[in-house]
Amino acid sequence: MHATKPRVAIFSLSSDFGCQVQLSNFPEILDTLSTFDLVYWQLVTSAELPDTYDVAVIEGAVTTDEQVVLLKTIRETASCVVALGACAATGGVPALVRERGLLEEHAQTVYGPDADKVAKDRREPAPLSAYIEVDFVIPGCPIEPLEFSRVLQRALRRLVDNPQRQSLCGECKISENTCFWLMGTPCLGLVARSGCEAMCVSSGRPCAACRGLARDANLDAARDYAAAMGCDAVAFGELLAIYNAAQEYAREHAAESAAGTTGKREAVDV
């Protein structure tokens, strides 16, 4: 008698669906899918959401009251919740609207006089963890499909999440990359969560910390180094906010920018 496969549902909140498209274009996704019963995936099937499922994979930031209600229902139903991509993990690019309190201004710009009807019950974009407990995080913009497979297998086996603690600079050293800072270009590898094998830096682009911050990141030391290299605290904070504006340090940076100050902030655990 065969054991019942875990039931997995994939949900979409507010994002560009990039991480799910990344999965759908991944040839080995069929091998991953064979290990569980995919009961709901709005992007690729027309199936109705079932009443029960074991693992919920959620892409996108939380931007409406309706999504908060959905999240809480998901958390009550699923034994395991996985945040898929930067928007779900840190608020991602959608959370940039938080930095100077521009939510209403942007809503009016996009929807005009219909803003209150089309964007009803809108909220400042936030990561899933602002409202529910998240068991696993698959970071990145977009995600790396192989990492999706590894993390999902850990979730299906009821293991705990095990994100890398160190910053990206170590991976850059292993890849023998020339440091962007030494070339006069700011790079967030100083504080960014590792695990991507320094893909962007190895391809000639500075790190933007799309995977969030490393647990061992020393933000104060990073700001001091950036300042010594000609990048002040406000400019450094603006770089951090691109993918992490929903985090406490970014909110404090916004307040400091408005006040014209550059005081140091406490590091946060993302």
Legacy VTK file of the C-alpha trace (Angstrom):
# vtk DataFile Version 3.0
C-alpha trace
ASCII
DATASET POLYDATA
POINTS 270 float
0.000 0.000 0.000
1.509 3.309 -1.087
1.763 6.228 1.328
-0.314 9.290 0.473
1.748 12.025 -1.151
1.864 15.423 0.593
-0.641 17.861 -0.908
0.928 21.132 -2.079
-0.872 24.345 -3.070
0.852 27.321 -4.743
-0.682 30.746 -4.100
-0.211 34.176 -5.681
-0.421 37.501 -3.860
0.977 40.793 -5.252
3.932 40.324 -7.596
4.791 39.946 -11.273
4.526 36.118 -11.094
8.219 35.982 -12.052
9.147 33.290 -9.545
6.305 31.031 -10.654
7.199 31.585 -14.313
10.749 30.620 -13.374
9.396 27.348 -11.991
7.229 26.646 -15.034
10.281 27.064 -17.312
12.425 24.722 -15.205
12.831 21.356 -17.030
13.521 19.422 -13.825
10.314 20.700 -12.202
8.603 17.465 -13.274
10.992 15.472 -11.085
10.137 17.716 -8.152
6.412 17.540 -8.862
6.528 13.748 -8.826
7.307 13.771 -5.091
4.032 15.430 -4.077
0.445 15.951 -5.140
0.064 19.453 -6.603
-3.548 20.253 -5.765
-3.637 23.947 -6.662
-1.537 26.260 -8.843
-3.514 29.157 -10.257
-0.850 30.095 -12.806
-0.903 26.779 -14.675
-4.201 25.046 -13.832
-7.884 25.912 -13.543
-8.483 23.658 -10.542
-10.416 25.027 -7.575
-8.642 25.540 -4.271
-9.297 22.442 -2.132
-10.353 22.605 1.500
-7.227 20.776 2.684
-3.543 20.804 1.751
-0.326 20.107 3.635
2.175 22.628 2.256
1.390 26.148 1.029
3.892 27.884 -1.268
3.122 31.605 -1.502
4.553 34.144 -3.956
4.039 37.889 -3.601
3.839 40.656 -1.031
0.785 41.331 1.110
-0.981 44.473 -0.150
-4.694 44.195 0.750
-6.973 43.313 3.648
-8.336 40.424 1.581
-4.851 38.946 1.280
-4.371 39.123 5.044
-7.566 37.113 5.535
-6.400 34.597 2.908
-2.993 34.295 4.578
-4.508 33.531 7.955
-6.760 30.893 6.389
-3.736 29.335 4.664
-1.807 29.282 7.936
-4.683 27.576 9.726
-4.978 24.976 6.951
-1.372 24.138 6.007
1.087 22.446 8.324
3.909 24.189 6.472
4.121 27.611 4.763
6.869 28.471 2.270
7.596 32.065 1.184
8.521 32.038 -2.509
10.775 34.843 -3.730
11.769 38.305 -2.553
8.262 39.798 -2.510
6.995 37.126 -0.128
10.204 36.973 1.912
11.029 40.663 2.413
8.303 42.656 0.661
10.579 42.981 -2.367
10.251 45.787 -4.901
6.529 46.404 -4.116
7.554 47.536 -0.626
9.459 50.514 -2.053
6.189 52.406 -1.835
6.530 52.270 1.977
9.733 54.248 2.167
8.240 57.737 2.069
4.597 56.933 2.693
3.645 57.074 -0.984
0.972 54.359 -0.992
-1.970 56.686 -1.637
-0.062 58.778 -4.168
0.921 55.702 -6.165
-2.606 54.273 -6.017
-3.990 57.489 -7.470
-1.296 57.570 -10.159
-1.996 53.989 -11.290
-5.800 53.818 -10.933
-6.851 57.474 -11.053
-10.360 58.251 -9.784
-11.118 54.510 -9.523
-8.327 53.900 -6.999
-10.623 53.389 -4.024
-12.751 50.924 -5.990
-10.065 48.985 -7.883
-7.439 48.986 -5.106
-9.946 48.514 -2.304
-8.672 47.967 1.232
-5.061 48.492 0.151
-2.215 48.172 2.620
1.449 49.097 2.542
3.227 46.099 0.921
4.746 43.736 3.479
6.298 40.249 3.601
4.268 37.233 4.670
6.039 37.177 8.032
4.401 40.496 8.941
1.118 38.603 9.374
1.777 34.869 9.775
4.531 32.492 10.807
6.602 31.304 7.837
8.365 27.937 8.021
10.635 28.143 4.968
11.955 30.950 2.778
13.104 30.597 -0.827
14.688 34.015 -1.449
15.694 35.788 -4.638
14.306 37.819 -7.524
13.612 35.586 -9.257
14.227 32.407 -7.281
16.677 29.710 -8.287
14.556 26.642 -9.260
17.091 24.165 -7.865
16.832 25.921 -4.513
13.047 25.576 -4.740
13.480 21.820 -5.161
15.897 21.564 -2.221
13.790 23.641 0.143
10.541 21.950 -0.808
12.067 18.547 -0.161
13.083 19.748 3.316
9.530 20.950 3.882
8.019 17.667 2.719
10.333 15.753 5.063
9.311 17.997 7.971
12.844 19.273 8.458
13.566 22.793 9.691
14.659 25.665 7.493
18.430 26.037 7.354
19.342 29.308 5.592
22.979 30.247 5.242
24.048 32.757 7.877
27.049 34.379 6.217
27.052 37.261 3.752
27.693 36.990 0.035
31.304 38.226 0.149
32.538 34.737 1.027
31.006 33.296 -2.137
32.583 36.075 -4.178
35.999 35.156 -2.803
35.450 31.514 -3.730
34.417 32.593 -7.244
37.540 34.817 -7.418
35.504 37.895 -8.320
37.060 41.351 -8.202
35.300 43.384 -5.521
33.019 46.070 -6.957
33.867 48.388 -4.071
37.498 48.365 -5.174
36.279 49.465 -8.616
34.278 52.353 -7.137
30.850 50.703 -7.403
28.660 50.058 -4.320
27.704 46.413 -3.813
25.464 44.905 -1.132
27.384 41.644 -0.931
28.668 42.954 2.405
25.304 42.246 4.017
23.325 40.160 1.504
22.235 36.607 2.242
24.484 34.094 0.495
23.394 30.949 -1.305
23.233 32.144 -4.912
26.922 31.454 -5.643
27.395 35.172 -6.326
25.560 34.799 -9.620
25.067 38.517 -10.333
28.575 39.564 -9.318
30.089 36.755 -11.385
28.058 38.070 -14.334
29.370 41.612 -13.909
26.599 43.168 -11.817
26.846 44.353 -8.187
24.689 42.548 -5.633
21.330 44.209 -4.866
20.492 41.948 -1.883
17.419 40.471 -3.562
17.785 37.483 -1.204
17.462 39.695 1.855
20.069 40.190 4.555
22.349 37.541 5.992
21.582 36.633 9.591
25.168 37.472 10.508
25.177 40.763 8.587
26.814 43.638 10.451
24.982 46.653 9.041
26.845 49.215 11.128
30.222 47.932 9.948
28.931 47.798 6.356
27.774 51.424 6.541
31.117 52.490 7.966
32.951 50.700 5.152
30.608 52.176 2.544
31.191 55.662 3.932
34.954 55.130 3.816
34.555 54.160 0.155
32.535 57.280 -0.647
28.968 55.979 -0.227
27.181 57.750 2.648
24.572 56.178 4.935
21.587 57.597 3.045
22.830 56.341 -0.325
23.633 52.956 1.182
20.159 52.815 2.725
18.563 53.587 -0.629
20.379 50.620 -2.157
19.211 48.377 0.673
15.625 49.540 0.258
15.300 48.303 -3.343
14.484 44.783 -2.148
14.191 45.307 1.608
12.152 48.470 2.126
9.703 46.683 4.413
12.419 45.935 6.945
12.928 48.077 10.008
16.273 49.519 8.891
14.686 50.809 5.678
11.854 52.521 7.540
14.390 54.179 9.810
16.432 55.198 6.783
13.362 56.873 5.287
12.810 58.843 8.507
16.460 59.860 8.603
16.409 60.937 4.965
13.380 63.134 5.629
15.091 64.628 8.683
18.416 65.057 6.896
20.332 62.865 9.341
22.596 59.861 8.888
22.673 58.276 12.319
23.462 54.587 12.768
20.722 51.993 13.147
20.590 48.614 14.799
21.035 45.549 12.624
17.897 43.483 12.071
17.435 39.775 11.531
15.715 39.299 8.177
LINES 1 271
270 0 1 2 3 4 5 6 7 8 9 10 11 12 13 14 15 16 17 18 19 20 21 22 23 24 25 26 27 28 29 30 31 32 33 34 35 36 37 38 39 40 41 42 43 44 45 46 47 48 49 50 51 52 53 54 55 56 57 58 59 60 61 62 63 64 65 66 67 68 69 70 71 72 73 74 75 76 77 78 79 80 81 82 83 84 85 86 87 88 89 90 91 92 93 94 95 96 97 98 99 100 101 102 103 104 105 106 107 108 109 110 111 112 113 114 115 116 117 118 119 120 121 122 123 124 125 126 127 128 129 130 131 132 133 134 135 136 137 138 139 140 141 142 143 144 145 146 147 148 149 150 151 152 153 154 155 156 157 158 159 160 161 162 163 164 165 166 167 168 169 170 171 172 173 174 175 176 177 178 179 180 181 182 183 184 185 186 187 188 189 190 191 192 193 194 195 196 197 198 199 200 201 202 203 204 205 206 207 208 209 210 211 212 213 214 215 216 217 218 219 220 221 222 223 224 225 226 227 228 229 230 231 232 233 234 235 236 237 238 239 240 241 242 243 244 245 246 247 248 249 250 251 252 253 254 255 256 257 258 259 260 261 262 263 264 265 266 267 268 269
